[in-house]
């Protein structure tokens, strides 16, 4: 969820496929990865993702893990990391950019029930 309304991107594929150059390094517009828990097998945490829906107040992202039963399966949580590398693409309707300290999100991933 966004704390303030943002402009919609014309095509959600821009979020998944877009890149931005920062200090001569090319990054994806939205950088998503899993930080493994202490005892997690990183080879078992591979996934792909797509941006499914965007409104002015939120962005819905679907994760597709190769083998979801291994997510947070070792007793400690794996952590989903999301970095908004290109704040221009998520510019607020008030024309403000996402503040630098709010461009990285961390969320604990629940294990299988």
C-alpha positions, 0 to 999 in steps of 0.5 A: 500500500502507498501512504499517498496516492500515486499515478498509475503506470500505463502498462504493468509490464513496465514495473516487471520489465523496466530498468533504471540506471543509477550511478552507471549501474542498471537495475530493475525498476522494482527489485524483488528478492528473498533474504533467506533465514539462517537455516534456509536453503537458498537454492529452494527459494527461487521464484518469479513475480508479476505485477497483477494490479495497481490502483492509486493506493496500492500495487499487488504483486504475485509471487510464484515460488518454484517450491513454496513448501520450502519458504520459511520452512526451517523454523525462522522466517525468510524475508521478502525484500522489495526496493523501488529503484526508480521512484519516478515510476511511482510518483505521487499525485502530489508530484512527490517521490517516494522518500528514500527511507521508504523505498525498501520494504521488508516483510517476513514470509509465512511458512506453509500451514 
